[in-house]
Amino acid sequence: MSVHEQFAEDLALYALEVLQGDERVAMEKHLEGCPSCRRELELLRGDMALMALSAAGPMPPQRSRDRLLKAVAREPRRSPVRRSWWALVPWVAAAALAVALAAIWLQSLDLQRRMADLQNESDQQLAELQRAREVVSTLTATDALRVTLVVAKAPAQPQGKAIYVRDRSSLIFLASNLQALPPQKAYELWLIPTQGAPIPAGVFKPDKHGSATVIDPPLPQKVEAKAFAITVEPESGSSVPTMPIVIMGAGE
């Protein structure tokens, strides 16, 4: 009696103990009612036992080898297909990991570039702030050498320069070549607005070189200035200017 064709392919795998799952259950159920397949199974197992001894013992019969090889040849090789798919899994995982690492690397480069830009911007701002501090320090230094350039052989004339920012009510005034004052007298700076009376902007005395500085005196908010002037007043200052005006200048 011949082996049933529908089970011939799996019979050799069953004999090798590699048939699994539903296919193994179906084969065992078929063997319970098929003496022909049971007989073929016994022959296959006997052939495999002879082949197992071939490495250290006598050569098995050629007919056993042929029968086993033919049975294996009838197997459509479904398992290798499944194994070949699973063999690709590590490569797919490695490729995905490489893509992820590349994305992280690019993000890291972009973040480093942004951090470098922010650092450069911060460094520039710090440099500008330091420069501004140096300018203010120079303008307000008591030991600074102040030189006024005038026409050759002409006597030095009193001069003053006011720097005023209306929106901040901020004022810096620099004076040079001022005459020495009588006792108990001082110079007073006045802000002359476009409308209204002159506003006191600080009392000061020049040094021995005739130089003086007034920085951010208390002033009303956002007054529009038309000019600045200096008069000689008592040391405590005055609420209105005392004539004559020593020097005066309008906005540039």
Summary of the structure (lengths in Angstrom):
residues: 252
radius of gyration: 53.3
end to end distance: 123.8
largest distance: 144.5
contacts: 602
relative contact order: 0.07
helix: 47%
strand: 19%
